């Protein structure tokens, strides 16, 4: 079965066979109860609901882009999906094929649940603390977007009638990216109590095995082999390696103990478990407080002693810093983030919370990756096997480029680090330049399904487009010289060789799959062609700007002239009879889809053969609509409206990538209230579990859509050729919106109400901007401009049973 990336189903592992659980697929129009307190800066869940464990484990996940911890309880149970992930740490597995073929990738990659350092088990007078037993008098968990910690408070009475109050706070450090820290305290209520804490490092935890692929099960069954286990005093270290991928991980822990009186402590380390045990009698009115520091390090090259030294040094640094300072550094880091990235709205308190939740999790996914990828699920769950797709460059990096540009630059440096693999893949497929993978962890192609994988060549252009955008938004010359020129040159070489000029002189790109995975192996997909056109033009620009680097890469004048010709003569199919662009060549001639008959059969890929889907006018995820926004300078406003009016009614959004694209396009053409509904669908994708699969991880691209919909949608921000322009307008449900951006060295804030927009320069040099086509210079004095009335008529209707999400 084809790739299910594009989301909604996303339980596929192995690509050539479906492992989608039919009980875990979306049902259009059915939305579960969500049940969080509405707070602009926190996500708070009160009470205990065992059925929501998997969902809250994901929503309460902590990460810094290097380490990711699912929001499991310190006590280890109850748990649905334990998860501790390191960015780039994976195991290999064979890809299954019914029939092999030349160029098929041979190995898949699966993210590994590494050693769990979250576990702190509690025994109250020999009774294990477990929320499934006894009585939970009071319980709440709080993810704090400003402090960057997960707090928990529980008042629990054991089956034997003893009551304790447990408080914990956990962080994954933004400033010390190898460090995780937890403060755990227990207070006896009403009587003195004997308490025992067991602080663990636990490797090869049992995890639920998705699907029925025995190769995947084998890869995840005890994936780590012990190489070292040692302990001394209050610290311990475990080192393990994978069986096939050649990666080694070291995990170390140390502790600080605070309690009245004495405690008996022991520590041991053996194979897959290291444990420090603390036993003490704690008087009522007092507390037993344990602070736990955990350090992670991994490598494909460094030795076991070297990795041990690394994590022990990191622990020493964390201990010297201390809990209070680590927490203060975390808050300071987030202060800087919100200074540059915050979005404030008035008129919808729940949406305000959801927007900040989204921005916070996108930051967590990419903040400290340091030349690593940003997976589609971040480091919040095992969904997509931990793979990175085109989502990163097309959805996530636009937000990071204008809010945390250093993080965007680091992800693009990772792409550059995988350039040799992309060039080797292109050569394997008899192409020039670089062909980046559709899905990957380390840069090797992991997709065994050609129509959506190999044929999805737009991913290479997406990476080039993100590179060009980053360079225009930052003027990062060091990155341009070290990485940017080569990335753009090799992608330009690929498209210049992959496409061809026809007899009429038009440049064609045939036999590809665009963003819409329900229309595969087609010619002249407009999104792909426009993305390739932008990549070619950006390559020409940087070659002229960096001639010395271009010479080192062997770029010739003839080659640059060819790139220019390819870009200038790019085929962009248009149906003059229908008065609309074609998603791909002859798309508007395909048979129509019967939406009435499929109203109860979504997602379509689980209920209809691709043989049928590929031959009909039905769109899985926004394709040409996305292109009309992303490459908006290639269309007139009337053409954009025609595109939206034609394609919105045939797009079923069997993908969480669609709503945010459609929201921006709808806002631009004047369908403001429809844009609001579509934005809510994107923003609440995970908080309201709209696709019934959040337990496998967050949809990071959809969360990044919160920024896109606010800034590019209702703010009307566009950056074509480095020219920052705005065309703001608000939907009826919102009274006010403000957002912040970093453009080159200038930090700006844009405040919008129903009648006007005010632009302020927070710091940095003056910057040239435009408001509805009127250029102005923003310096020390704020600039206020009127907002014209929208002129669009009634918006088109969605396909049957595919209406956008609307809250009660």
N, C-alpha and C positions, 0 to 999 in steps of 0.2 A: 504494500500500500504506500501511497505517496507520503511525503513529509506532511506532518500536521503542524509544522511551525507556521506562525500566524495566529496561533493560540486558540483559545477556547477548548480544544481537546488536549493537546500537549501531554499525552502520556505515552508517546511513541518512543521506543528504544530499539535501535537497530535499523530503522528506515525501510527495510524491505518487507517488514511484516508489521501489522498493527497490533499493538498491545493495549489499545484503549479500553478502559473499563466502562462498559455501557452505563453503569450506575454513577459515573463521575463525569458526565458530559453536560453541557449547558442545556437549559430548556428556555427558549425565548419566552419572555413575559413572566417568568417565575423567579422571584428574588427572595432569598432567605432573610430572616430577621437578623439585624446586625447588632444592636444592643450595646453600643459604647456610649459613655458620657460624652456630651458635646463640649469640648474645651479647645480654644484656639491653639494651644501650645502643647497639648498632651493627648495621648490615647489611653483611656482608662477603662478597664473591664472590671466590673464588680460582680461578686458571686462566683459560684463554681458550676460549670456545665461541662461534664465529661465529653459530651458530643461535640464540643467546640474546641477540643484540645489541639487537634491538628491545625485548625485555622489560626488559633491564637499563637501557636508555636511559630508560624510564619510571620504574622503581623507584628509580633514582639521580637523579631530577630534583630540582632545587633551585628554590625559589620563595620570595617573600615576600608573595604576593598581588598584587603590582604587576608584577613581572618574573618570568617562568618560564623556566628553562633545562632542556631535556632532558639526560640524562646521557651525552651523546656524548663521544667522545674528543677531547682537545685537537687532535690531529693531523688531525681532520676526517674521517678514514676509518680503518677500515670504519664505515659508518653505515647504518642502515635508515630512520630518520625524523629528519632534523635539525629542531630546534625551538627557537626563541626567541620567546616570546610576551609581549605587553604586555596587561594586563587592560583590555578594552574596545576594543582596536584590531582593526578588522575591515574586510573589503571586502564590498560589496553584490553580489548576483547575482539574476537573475530566478528566480522560482519557477515551475516547469513545471506546467501544468494541462491535462488532456485537454479539460475544459470549464470555462470561467470562470464565476464566479458573484458576486453582490453580496456585498461584505464580505470576499472572499478577500484575504489579504495578497499584495501584489504583489512584494515583494523579500525575499530571504533574506539572512542575514548569515553570513560565514565568517571565523573567526579567521585572521590572517595570520602566517606565519612571518617575523618582521622581521629586521633586520640581525643577523647572527651575530657576536658578539664573543668566542666561546669559542675560536676557532681559533688554535692556535700550532703550525705545522708544523715538523717537525724533519728535517734532512738530515744523515746521518752519512757524511762523506766522499762526498758526492754521492748517497748512497743514501737515498731517502725512508723514514722510519720508518713502517711499516705492519705491524700485527700479523698480517696475512694472509700475510706473506712472512718469510723468515728463520726464526729460532727464538726463541720466547718461553720463556725459561728459567724465569722466575717472574713472576707477575702477580696483583695483587689490587686490589680497589676497596672502599672503606669509606665508607658513609654514616653519619656520627656524629650521633646524636640529641641529644647534650649540647653539642657544639661547633657544630653546624649547618654542617658543611662536607662536601664530597666529596673524599676522599683517594684517591690512586692511586700504586702503586709497581710498576714494570715493569723486569725485567732482560731485555734483548733483544739478540740477536745478528743482525746484518744478513746478507743473502745473501753478502756479501763477507767475513764472518768477524769483523767488529768488534763489540764488546760495549759497551753503555752501560746505565747505570741511570737511569731516568727517575722522578722523583717530582713529583707535582703536588697542589695543594690549591685548591679552588674554593669560593667562597661568594657567595650573593646576600644582601646585607646586610638584616637586620631593622631596624637602627637608621638606616641611610641608604638609603632605599628605592629610589633611582634608581641604585644602585651595584652592580656585579658586580666581583669581584676574583679573580685567579688567580695563584698562585705556581707557577712551572714551573722545575724544575732538571734538568740533565743532567750526569752524571758519567761520563767515559770510564773503561773498565776495561781495565787491562793495557798501555795505550800512549797516547801523545799523539794527539789527533784534531782534525781540522778539522770544526767543527760550524757549521751554519747554522740559525737560527730565523727563521721568517716568521710574524709576528703580524698577523692579519687582522681587518678588518671586512668581512664578506661579505654582500651583499644579493642577493635573488632566487636563493637556492640551489635547485637542483632538488629537488623533493619528490615522493614517490609520490602519484599522483592516485587517490583512492578511487573505485570505482564507475564508472559509464558515463554520468554526467550531463555533457553538454558545457558547460552553464552553470557548473557547479562547476569543471570543468577550466579554463575561461576565467578564472574569478575567481582561481585559484591559479597560473596561468601568468604568471610575472614580474609579480606584483601591484603592485610598487612602482616608481615613476618617480623618477629622480634629480632633485633640486633644487639640491644643493650638494655639492661634494667639495673638501676643503682639508686641508693638512697643514703642520706646522712642527715642527722638532726631533724629539721623540719622540712627538708627539701627532698625531692626525688626527680629522676629523669628516666624517660623511656625513649628508645630510638627504634624505629621500624622502617622496613622498606617494602615496596610493592613487589609483586611476583613477576611482572612482565615489563612495566614501563620504566624501571630503573630509577625510581625516585625514592629518596630517603627523607623521613620526617623525624625530627627530635621535638619532644615535649617535656617541659620541666615545670615543677610547681614548688612554691615556698609559701610559708604561712607566718602570720602574726596572730598571737592569741592574747585576749584581754578578758579576764574574769576575776571575781573576788575569790581569794583562796588558791588552792593548788589543784592541779589536774594531772592525771596520768596520760602520757602521750607515748605512742609507739608509731613506728613507720616501717614499711616494707615495700619492696619492689620486686616483681617477678613476672617476666614475660609480658602479658597484656594488661597487668594491673599494678599500679602503685597506690598505696593507701596510707595516709596518716590518720590515726585514731586518737581522739581526745575524749577522755572520760572524766567527768567531774560532778560533784554535788553542788548545785547552784541554789542559793537561798532565794526565796520569793522576794521580789523587789529588786533583784540583781539580774544581770545579763551575762550570758556567755557570748563573746564576740570573736568571730574568726574572720580574718582578712586573708584572702587567698590570691596569690599572683601566679599566673600561668604564662609561659613563653613558648612560642612556636617558631620553628625554623625548618626549612626544607631545601633540598637541592638535588640535582641530577648528577652533580660532579663532586661535591665536597664529601670528605670522609666522615665516618661516624664520630671520631674524636673531635673533628672540627665543628660539626653540628652541635655536639654536646657542649663544647666551649661557648658556642654562639648563644644557646638558650640560657646557659648558666650566667653568662655575662648580662643578658637581657634581664634576667631575674634580679641580679644584683642592682642594676640600674633602677628597676621598678621598686625594689625595696628601699633604696636610698631616696627615691622620690616620695614614696609613701602614698597611701590612699587619698588623703585630702588633697595633695598637690596634683595627683593624676586626675581627680575629679575636677579640680579648678582648671587645669589645662584643657580638659574636654569642653568645659563651658566656654572658655576663651576661644577655642577653635570654632565652636558653633556661633559665637558672637560675630566673628569675622564672616562666616558663611552667610548668616542672615543679613548682615550689613549689605552684602552684595547680591543676595538672591531672594529676599523675602517678597512675598506677594500678599497684599492686604486687600480684603474685599468687605463690603457692607451690603447686607441684604439676605445673606444665607449663612448662618453660623456653622452649620454642619459642613457646608462646602469649604468654608475657611479652614476648618480643622483638616478636611481631607486634602486640601491643597498643600498645607504644610507637612502633613504626613507623607505625601508624595515626594515633595522636595527633599525631605529628610532622608527617605530611603534611597533616592537617586544619589544623593551625596554619599550615603553609606556604601553604595555599590561601586563608586568610582574614586573615592577620596584618596586612598593611599594604595592604589593598585601597583604603582611604580613599575612601569613597562610590563604590565599584565593586562589581560583583556577585561572587559566588563560583560559577564555572562548575562543571558536573557533573564535569568532568575536572580541575578546578583549572586550573593552567597547565602540565600535564605532557604534553599531547599534543593532537592535532587532533580527537579523538573528539567527536561531537555538534556539530561545527563550532565548538566553543568556547562553546556555549550554556549558559545558566542555566535551570533548571527549578524545580519545586516542591521538589526534593530539598533545596535550600539552606535554606529556612525550616523544613521538616519534619524533616530529618535532621541537617543540619550546625549550624544555629543553636542547637538545644538544648545541644549540647556547648559551643559558644563562649559562650553566655549565662552558663553556670555556671563557665567557666574563664578565658576572655578576653573579658569582657563588652564591652570597648571595640570589639573586632573585630565582634561581633554588632551593636552599635549603628551602626557604619559601614556595614554591609551594608544595614540597614534605612533608613539615610539615603539610600542609593542608590535603594532602592525608592521612597522619597518623592520623590526627584529625578525619577523617571519617572512621577509621578502624573498629570501633564498628558496624557501619552500613553495612560495607562490610562483616563483619563476620555474622551479622544477615541475610543478603541476602543469603550468602552461606548456612547457616543453613536452611533457608526457602526452598531452593532448594535441601536439603538433601546432602549438601557437607560440607567438612571440610574446615578450614582455612578461607580465605577472598576472596570474589568475588566482585570486584569493578564494579561500574555501567558503562554501555556503554555511557550514557549521563546523566548529572546531573548538579545541581547548588550547592546543600548542601550535597551531598553524597548519597542521595536516588536515586534509579533507576527511570528514567523518560521515558524510552523507552517501549512502548507497543507492539513493533514489535519484536517477538522472534528471527526470523532467523538472523537479523542483530544486534539485541540488546543483549538479554540474551546469545545467542550462540556465541557472539563475545568475548569469554573468554580471548582472547589475551590481552585485555586491562589490566588485572591484571598483566600479565607478562611484559607488557610495563612499568607499574609503577615500578615493581621490577627492570627491566633493567635500568631505569632512576636512580633509587636509587643506584644501583651498580656503574653505570658510575659516578655519582656525588661523591660517596665515593672515587673512584680511582683518580678522578681528583682534589679532594680538601683535602683529609686526614682529613675530618671534624669529629673528634672523638666524639665531643659532640652530633652531629646529629646522628651518628652511634649508640651511647648508648641510646639516648632518643627516636629515631624513626626508624633508619635504620634496626637494627636487627629485630625488631618486624615486620616491613613491609615485609622483606624478608622471615622471618620464616612463617608468615601466608599465603603468596602467595605460598611458597614451599609446605605447607600443603595442600593447595587447589589442586595444580596440581598433587601432589603425590597420592591424593585420587580420583581425577577426572579421571585420566588416569588409565591404567592397563597394566600389562605384559601379552602378549599373549603366546600361547603354545610354541613358538620358543624363548621366553625370551625377545622379543622386547617390548618396552614401547610404547603404543598407546594412542593417545588422539582423541577420536571419537566424532562425532555429534557436530561439531563446525563450525563457520564461520570465515574465516580469513579476512585480510584487503580488499580482493576483494568481494564486496557485490553482484556481479553477480554470485557467486558460493557459495551457502549457505548450511548449515547443511551437512558437509562433514567430512571425516575421515582423520586424519593425515595431516592437513594443515602444510606445511613445515615452514611457518613463525611462526605460533603458536607453533609448536613443538620446533623450535630453540629458540624462546623467552622463552618458559617454561624451556628448558634445561639450558639457561643462568641464569634464575631466581633460579633454583635449585642449580646450582653450586655457585652462589653468596651467597645463604643462607648457604651453607656448609662452605664457606670461613669466613663469619662474625661470625658464631657460634663458629668456632675454635678460632677466634680472640677475641671474647667477651664471654668467657665461663660463666661468672657470670650472664650476661644478659640472656644467653640461658637457664641457670638453672631456672631463675625466670619465664621464659616462658614455662617451663616444657619440654624442648627439651631433648630427650633421645639419647643415642648412636645408638640405633636401628633405630630411626627415621632418623638420619643423614645418616646412612648406606643405608637406603631405598631411600633417596633423591639422593644419589650418584649413586645407581643402576638405578634409573629412568633416570637420566641424561645420564649415560654412554650407556644405551641401547635404546635411543630415536629413534623412527622410522622416517626415512627420505626417503620418496618414490623416487625411481629413475626408469626411463624407459630405460633399457639397449638397447632396439631395436631402440628407437629414439635418444639415446645418450644424454638425458637431464633429469634433475630432474623434478618431477611432482609437480605442485603447491599444489596438494592434491592427495590423493590416487585415482588412475584411471583417473586422469584429462585428460591425453593424449589419453584416449580411448573415450572420449565424442565426439559427433558429432561436425562437424565444423560449424561455424557461416557464414552466407552469408553476407559478408561485402558490397558487391556491391549493394545489395537490400536495405541496411540500410543507404546508403550514405547521404540521406536527412532526416533521422529520428533520429537525436541525440538530447538530450540524450536518450539512448535506454529505460531507465526505464519509460519514458513518452509515449513510442510508442509501446512497446512490453510487454507481460505479463511475470512476473517473472517465471511462469511455463515453459516458453520457454527459458529464459535467463539461468536459473539454470542448464539446461540440455546440454548446448553448450560450446564450447571452445571460450568464449568471456570474457574479463577481464575488469572490470570497472576501477579499480585503481591498480597501481603497487603493487603486492603482493610478489611473489617469487623474482622478480627483486629487490624489496626493501630488502628482506631478504638476497640476495646475497651481498648487501652492508653492512647492519647493522650487520650481522653475517658472515662477509666475511672470517673469519678465519676457517669457516667450508667448504669452497669451494676452489678448485684450480682456477687459472686464466682461464684455458681452460673451466672449468665447468661454470664459470661466463659468459664467452663469449657465450657458448651454451645456457645458460638461457636467456641472452638478445636477442640473435638471434631468439629464439623460441617464447618468450612471447611479445616482443615489437610489432611484427606484429599483435597480437590479443588483444592488450590493447587499448581501445578506449578513455581512459582518460576522462570519464564522471565524473571527479573528479579533483579538483585543487591540490590534494595531490600527483598526479602521476608524474608530470613533473620533480620536483626536484629529486625524487628518480631515475627516469630513467636517468637524467642528470649525476648523480654521477656514476651510473653503466656504462653508455656509456663512460664516461671519463676514467674509470679504464680499460676498455677493449680496449681502443684506438680509439673510434669513437669521436674524439675531437670536430669536427665541429657540429655533431649532438648533442653532449652534450651542446654546446654553444646555439643552437636553443632551446633545452629543458629548459636550465636555463633561457633564456629570457622569455619563456612562463610562468615559475613560477614567475619570478621577476616582470613581467609586468601584472600579473593577475589582479591587482586592478587599477594600474595607467592607463592602457589602457582598463579597464573594459571588459576583454576578455570573461567573462561569463555573461555579461549583468545583473548583480545583485549586483553590488558594493553598491548600495544605501541602502542595508540592512545591510551593515557592511563589514569590511575588512576580507580577508582570512589570518589570522595570521600565520597559518602553511605554506602556500605558501610563505609568506613574509620571514619567517624563512628559507625557502629553499634558499634564496639568500645567506645566510651565509653558509649553507650546500654545495651548489654547488661550491662556491668559495674555501672553506677550504677543504672539503672532496673530492669534484670533481676535480677541477684543481690543488688544493694543495695536493691531495692524502693523506690527514691526516687520520690516523686510530688510535684508542685507544683500543687495545685488551689486557685485563689484566693489564691495567695501562701503557703499553709500547706505547709511542707516536712515530709513524712512519710517514714518508712522501714519496710520489712518485709523485712529481709535473710535470705538463706539461700544456702548454697553447694551446688554439685553434688558428686557423689562424687569427681570427678577433682581437685578443688581443696581444699587444706587451709586456705588463708588468702587474703584479699583486703583491700586497703585502697585507698580513693580519696579525692580531695580535691575540694572545691567552694568556690566563692565565691558567697555569697548576701547581697545587699545589701552591707554593709560587713564582713561576717563571713566569715572563712576557716576552714573546718572540715575535719577528716579523719575518715573512718569506717573502722574496722578490724573485719573480720569473720572469725571462725573457725567451726568446726562448731557450737559451743555458745553463743557470745555475740557481741555487737557492742559496740564501745567507740567513743564519740563524743568528739572533742577539739576545742576551740576554739583555733585557732592564733593568731589575732589578730582584733581588731575587737570590737564590742559583743556582749553575750550575745544568744542567739537562741533563739526558741521552736521546738522540734522535736517530733516524735512518733515512737514506736517501737511498731509493731503496735497503733496506736490509743491508746497511753498517752502523754500530753503531758508534756514536761519542758523545763526551761530549761537550755541549755548555756552555761556561763560558764567560769571559770578551772579548775574541777575536772572532770576527765573523768567521763563517765557510761557505765556498763556495764550492758547489758540482756541477758537470756537470749533465745535464739532457739528458738521452738517447733518441734516435729517437723513436717515436711510430711505432709499427709494424702491427697494425690491417689493414685489408682490407676494402672493401666497407661495410657500415653498412646496416642492414636490412631496409625494408621500413615499414612505418606506415600503419595501416588499411586505407582503402579508406575513404577520406574526414576527416581524423584524423591527418594530417600532423602537425608537431609542428609549433608554431607561429613564423612567420618571418616578421620583420618590412620592410617597403619599404626602 
